[in-house]
Amino acid sequence: NAEVLDLCSGNGIIPLLLTEKTLARHITGLEIQESVAEMAGRSVKWNGLEESIEIRCGDLKDAEEIFGRETFDNITCNPPYKAPNAGLKNPDSVEMVARHEVACTLEDIIAVSSKLLQTSGRLCMCHRPERLAELISLMSKYKIEPKRLRLVCQRKGEEPWLILVEGKRCAKAGMRIDPVLYIE
C-alpha cells in the first residue's frame, strides 16, 4: 500500500514493472526530458494503468516543491551512471542526459530522496560498482542508512557490472549483503 516515486524514470519501465510485482497504492515517475516523459505516459496509457501510475515531467531538483516533503514511502532510481567528467558523452542529447550526470548528480538524487521520503522510507537504487563508496557515503550524509547491498554479475566468475542498494531514512546502522545475482 505504498506511495512510490521513481526518479529519473526514463521510459517508465520501472513503474510498469512495479505495478505487476508489488501492491503499491500509487506510483509516480519523474522524468526531466519531455519527449521521454511523453513516451512513458503513452506506455502507461497503452497498458491501461492510468489509475496506478502517473508520469510527470520535471526536474528532480524541484521535486520537493512539486510533491511536498516526506510524501513517499519508497523511492526507486536508475540514475545516470557516469560522473560529469567520466567517459565519452553520446552526441544524442537524450542519451547523454540518460547516461551522464548532466541534468543531476548522484548527490542531487540522494539529497532530494532524503527530503521526499517519510521517516523509515526506503530508497532503492542500481548503480555501477565503481561508484559504491560514493553512493554509501552520500546516503549516510543525507541520513539514508544503507541496509542492503547486492552485486549483479553477467555470469559466475565475472566481476559485478551493477550493484543494487537499498537504504532506509533515519534508520540505525547495519547493512545486509545479499547473495550475488547472476543474470545468465
N, C-alpha and C positions, 0 to 999 in steps of 0.2 A: 504493500500500500504506500510505497514511497513516492515522493516528488523528486524527479530526476532531471538533471541538466547535463547535456552533452556539449562540452566546449569544443571548438574547432571541429564542428560537426561534419564539414565536408558534404558529401553526397547523401548523408543521413543514414548510412548503413548501420551505425551503432544503435540509434533509436529504433530502427526497424527490427534489428535482432533482439533488442531488449524487450520489445512487445511480445515476442514469441517465447522468450526464455525466462521472463520474470513476471511478477504480479504487480509491477509498478502502477501506481494510480494514474500518473501522467508523466510524459517525457517531453522535454523541450530541447531542441537542438539550436545552438547558436553558432552561426557561420558569418564571417566578415565579408566574404565575397558574394555579391548579389547574384551573379549568374549561377554560382554553385548552390546557394541557398534556394534559389528558384527550382533548380534541378531536384534538390532534396524534397522540397514541397510537392513537386509533381509525383515523386516516388511514394510519398505518404498518401497522396490522393489516390493514385492508381492502386494502392494496396488497401484502400478503404479504411485508413487508420487515423482520420482527421480528429476523432474524439480522443484518441490515445496519445497522439504526437502533434506537437506544434513546432514548426521550424521558423526561427526568427533570424533576420539579417541584422547584424550589429557587431560592434567591436567589443570583445570581451573586457576591455579596459573600462567600458561603460556599463558592464553587467550589473553592478550594484545599483546604479540609477535605474536600469531597465527593470530589474526583478525585485530589488529590495534586499536588505541584509538578512542573513540567516533564513533563507527561503527554502533551501533544498536539503533533502535527506542524503542524497547521493549525487556526486558529480563524476562523470566519465570524461576522459580526454585522450585522444590520439593526436598529439600535437605535432607541429613541425619538428623534425628530429635534429636538423642541422643548426648549429650555433651560427650567429650572424656572419662570422668570418671563416666558416668551415666549408670546404668542398666547392665544387663548381655550381654556380647558380643556373638553373634552367632558364633559357631566354623567354619561355612562355610564362607570363606573369601569374596565371592561375596556378600552374605547377610550382613556381617559385614560392608563392605565399603558402602553399600547402606543405612544402618540404623544408623551407628555411625560415628561421626566426626573423622575418622582415616586418610582419604586422604585429607580432607579440613575441615575448621571450618566455622561457621556462619560468622565470621568476614572476612575470606577469600572471601566468596561468595559476601558479600556486598561491600568490598573494590574493588574487580575486576569489579563488576557491575558498580560501580561509574566511573571507567576508561573507560568501554566499551560503556556506554550509552551516547547518544548525550544529549546536554542540553535540558531539558524538557522530556527526555526519561523516560520510566516507568519500574520499577521493580515490578513484581508480584510474591509473594511467598505464600506458605502454610507452616504452622509450628504448633507446639504444643503450647497450651495456656500458659504453664509454662515458655516458652521462649519469651513471648511477650515483656516484659520490656527490655530484652537484645536486641531483634530484633529492636525495635524502637530506642533505644539508639545508636546502631551501624549504623542504617540508617541515623540518624541525624549527627553522627560523620563523615560520608562519603558524606554528602551533598545530601542525598536522603531523601526528606521530605515525611514522611508518610501522605498519602492523603485519603486512605480508609481502613476501617477495617470491617471484617465480621466474626462473630462467626459461627461455624458449629457444630450442635448437631445431635446426632443419632435420638432423638425424644424429644418432648416437655417435660419439667420438668427435663431433664438431663443436666449436666454440658457440656460445649463445649469440644470436643475432638480435634478440629482443628481450626486454625484461618487462614483467608485469608487476606493478607496485600498487598496494592499497594502503592508504593512510586514514587515520581517524582523528578528527578535530578534537583538541583538548583531551586527549587520552593519555594514559600512563605509558611509560616506555615498555618496550618488549615487542620484538618482531619475530614472526614465524617464517621459516624458509620452506616453501612447498617443493615437492619433487619437480624435477625438470620436465617440461612439456616438450615432447618430440612431435614435430609436425608430420614427418614422413610416416 
